[in-house]
Amino acid sequence: MAFPIINSREDLDALKGTQEYADFIDYIKGSMTRKVNVAVYPENYNREGYDGPEIEPVWAEVEDLSVVTRYGFTKDELLD
């Protein structure tokens, strides 16, 4: 079965009580953080002529509630 198109909170609310609703809520919960490279790179790193050491990325999780708010939820609502 194809996943229904959900463009708004109203679209989502129309699916309340279905597996699709539960799956989409799980998707929204999973979007609350993202990984960001926080390594510090010297000027001109990774450009032609750079001859310094290779710097490995340093990944950190940061909170990103853009999808949560896009669908009219708060973080607290989803964590209850």
N, C-alpha and C positions, 0 to 999 in steps of 0.2 A: 504494500500500500504506500502511496506517495504521501509525504508529509504535507499537511495543509499549509497554505500560505497564511502567515501571521504577520501582518504589517502594523498592527496597533493593539492596544490593550483590549479594545472592543472585540477584535478578531480572536484574541486569546480567551477572553471571558466567555465567548460563544462556545468554546470547547470544554468548559468546566465539567469535571466529572469523567472525562475521557482519558485514555492513555496518552493521547497526543498532548493534552494539557499538562499532564504530569511530566512527560518527556521535555516539553518546552520550558517548564519551570526549572527542571534539572539543568537544561542548557543555560538558562539565565544565571542560575547559581554558579555554574562553572565559569561564567564570564567575568566574575567579580574580581579576579586577579589576572595579571599578565606578567610575563617575564620580560625584563629589560636589562640590556647590557649596561652595567655601570662602571666598566673599566675606564680608566683615564688614559687617553691616547695623546702622544705628543703632536704638535702641529705638523701637518703634512703627512701624518701616518697613512700608510697604504696608498700613497701617491707615487708617481714616477719620481725616481731619485731618492726616495727614502731608503736609508741604509742602516737604520737602527734595529733594535731587537724586535722580534715578533711578540705581540702582547696578546695573551689569551683573553677571551671574554670572561667577564665576571657577571653571572646572572643573578638577579634579585627579583623577587616577586613584589609587585606593587599593586595596590588596590586601584581598580578601574570600574567605576559604577555607571559608565555611560550606557551600557545596554540595559542595566537595571532601571535607570531613570527613563530611558527611551520608552520602556513599556509601563511606566507609571508606578513602579514599585519603589520601596525603600529597602535598604540592606536589612534592616531589622525585620521587615515583613517576611522576607525570604528565609531568614535564619530561625524564625519561630517554628 
